Structures are given as structure tokens and as C-alpha cells.
Amino acid sequence: MELVAGDGSDDGAGRPGPATEASLGSNPHVAVAPNGDLYVISGAPLVMLVRGGSIEDIYTGAADEFAFGGVAV
């Protein structure tokens, strides 16, 4: 097992930047694309992309939107 993303915190810090030094938010869900990219969806309306050891936010929804029910990965 290898850590590829997340530092165990829930403070929203570290994005963009090294994936292992970034917060993944609360209750993250993960999907792996065929090319190996990792998509992380947090409890907030936020989708993050992990690629090549880096992480970035690729979608931030409205305050009343929830990731599951508003975002398809």
C-alpha cells in the first residue's frame, strides 16, 4: 500500500501542491480513471484531481450543491 494523496487533515489546505501534503476534506470518495488519474470528491461540492504526485481543485460547486447529486465523475 502506498499513500498517494491526503495528509489526514480536514482544513482544505495544500491545494494545489504535492498530493500527500494536501487536505482531502471531509468524507472523501475516490475514483480511478483508466489512465491512472485519481479523482477525489469531498463532502463539500469539490472535485480534486491527483496526477503525477500533485493535486488541484478542478470543480467547486455552489454552497447549496452537494458533490453526490450534482457532480458526475
KOLTITI-803324 format. One record per residue (C-alpha): x, y, z. Coordinates in Angstrom, 2 decimals. Layout:
N
       px       py       pz
        X        Y        Z
...
//
This chain:
73
       px       py       pz
     0.00     0.00     0.00
     1.29     3.46    -0.90
    -0.02     6.84     0.17
    -0.75     8.89    -2.95
    -2.92    11.70    -1.57
    -4.04    13.27     1.66
    -2.40    14.32     4.88
    -5.19    13.26     7.23
    -6.44    16.77     7.88
    -9.77    18.39     7.06
    -8.70    22.02     6.77
    -8.75    22.45     2.98
    -5.06    23.36     2.86
    -2.37    22.26     0.44
    -4.14    22.58    -2.90
    -2.70    22.99    -5.41
     0.51    21.27    -4.42
     2.04    17.91    -3.54
    -0.82    15.42    -3.19
     0.48    13.82     0.02
     0.60    17.23     1.74
    -3.00    18.23     0.93
    -6.23    18.00     2.87
    -8.88    15.88     1.14
   -11.74    17.41     3.09
   -14.40    15.51     4.99
   -15.50    12.04     3.96
   -13.61    11.88     0.63
   -14.60     9.42    -2.09
   -12.12     8.29    -4.73
   -12.40     7.15    -8.35
    -9.51     5.95   -10.51
    -9.55     6.76   -14.23
    -8.22     4.25   -16.78
    -5.10     6.41   -17.25
    -4.35     6.28   -13.50
    -5.59     9.75   -12.60
    -7.31     9.88    -9.24
   -10.48    11.91    -8.72
   -11.37    12.80    -5.15
   -14.82    14.08    -4.26
   -15.20    15.52    -0.80
   -18.31    16.03     1.31
   -18.31    19.61     0.11
   -19.11    20.38    -3.54
   -15.49    19.88    -4.54
   -13.71    17.63    -7.04
    -9.93    17.28    -6.91
    -7.57    15.72    -9.45
    -4.44    13.83    -8.40
    -1.96    13.36   -11.22
     1.80    12.89   -11.19
     2.07    13.41    -7.43
     0.22    16.76    -7.48
    -3.32    17.69    -6.51
    -5.56    20.51    -7.72
    -9.19    21.51    -7.41
   -10.94    21.03   -10.75
   -14.51    21.80    -9.72
   -16.06    23.81    -6.91
   -19.83    23.91    -6.77
   -22.28    26.34    -5.27
   -22.76    26.48    -1.50
   -26.10    24.63    -1.70
   -24.78    21.91    -4.03
   -23.51    18.57    -2.78
   -20.88    16.55    -4.65
   -23.01    13.43    -4.92
   -26.13    14.55    -6.69
   -24.54    17.42    -8.57
   -21.24    16.13    -9.96
   -20.62    13.14   -12.22
   -17.09    11.80   -12.48
//
